Amino acid sequence: MKHYFHPMSRGASTAWMFRELDVEHDEVIVDVHAGEQNAPEYRAINPMGKVPTLVDGNVIVTETAAICAYLADRFPERAMAPEPGSRERGAYYRYLFVPGTTLEPVFSLAALSFEHPVASSAGWGDTTRALATIESMVPAAGWALGDRFSAADVVFGGTVDFCVNLFGVETSPRVAGYLDRLRSRPAYLATHSGFGTA
Ligand SMILES: N[C@@H](CCC(=O)N[C@@H](CS)C(=O)NCC(=O)O)C(=O)O
């Protein structure tokens, strides 16, 4: 299993997922600052020219959330995802899908002072709605799905953390408390040494 990533990128979340799982894999650093993501060999694996990418035999998985979901299912003994077919899977999917479909677009645009002019047409609404969504999804204590830490925390928590650090999203006390809990995890600390803790 090969993990293509850069430690100072969204690939920090997939590196974190690997640490939480503690499974053997090869790491390939793609120097996105030097443009290695544009090399034809890398574009052949990931035409988006983005990190992270996971190659598992002849299976290629791109997108942070997809990689984390795949890994959680690939190593069920690590209990990083609720049982397939269980009702808990509903909340789990929500935590996996909201980050990429909603939080990433709204806050990456907001960081550049853009807002979609018609919130009802934008799949991600607007910053007010996105912040309210975060507030409602962040657990008051423990983890996204309750007592057990899961891939939902890596994807959702990792995205909130990224948006706070990189896009300057403001945190409420509830969000700050969740981020503190995430940032105290040994696997987070081992994979986020270069990130600020804004
Ligand atoms: N939607 C992708 C986004 C990945 C992404 O934006 N990666 C950035 C680094 S944080 C990248 O590879 N940028 C290089 C480029 O686009 O040239 C995911 O969640 O994995």
The ligand as an SDF file (V2000), in Angstrom:
LIG
                    3D

 20 19  0  0  0  0  0  0  0  0999 V2000
  -10.2260   17.3920   -2.4970 N   0  0  0  0  0  0  0  0  0  0  0  0
   -8.8660   16.9750   -2.3000 C   0  0  0  0  0  0  0  0  0  0  0  0
   -8.0190   18.2130   -2.1300 C   0  0  0  0  0  0  0  0  0  0  0  0
   -6.5480   17.9020   -2.0410 C   0  0  0  0  0  0  0  0  0  0  0  0
   -5.7270   19.1660   -2.1830 C   0  0  0  0  0  0  0  0  0  0  0  0
   -6.2570   20.2630   -2.4060 O   0  0  0  0  0  0  0  0  0  0  0  0
   -4.4010   19.0280   -2.0860 N   0  0  0  0  0  0  0  0  0  0  0  0
   -3.5220   20.1370   -2.3060 C   0  0  0  0  0  0  0  0  0  0  0  0
   -2.5650   20.2800   -1.1250 C   0  0  0  0  0  0  0  0  0  0  0  0
   -3.4320   20.6590    0.3770 S   0  0  0  0  0  0  0  0  0  0  0  0
   -2.6710   19.8750   -3.5430 C   0  0  0  0  0  0  0  0  0  0  0  0
   -2.3050   18.7420   -3.7990 O   0  0  0  0  0  0  0  0  0  0  0  0
   -2.3320   20.9370   -4.2910 N   0  0  0  0  0  0  0  0  0  0  0  0
   -1.4430   20.8220   -5.3960 C   0  0  0  0  0  0  0  0  0  0  0  0
   -2.0240   21.3420   -6.6800 C   0  0  0  0  0  0  0  0  0  0  0  0
   -3.2520   21.4670   -6.7980 O   0  0  0  0  0  0  0  0  0  0  0  0
   -1.2490   21.5860   -7.6000 O   0  0  0  0  0  0  0  0  0  0  0  0
   -8.7690   16.0570   -1.0800 C   0  0  0  0  0  0  0  0  0  0  0  0
   -9.5710   16.2240   -0.1530 O   0  0  0  0  0  0  0  0  0  0  0  0
   -7.8890   15.1810   -1.0330 O   0  0  0  0  0  0  0  0  0  0  0  0
  1  2  1  0
  2  3  1  0
  2 18  1  0
  3  4  1  0
  4  5  1  0
  5  6  2  0
  5  7  1  0
  7  8  1  0
  8  9  1  0
  8 11  1  0
  9 10  1  0
 11 12  2  0
 11 13  1  0
 13 14  1  0
 14 15  1  0
 15 16  2  0
 15 17  1  0
 18 19  2  0
 18 20  1  0
M  END
$$$$
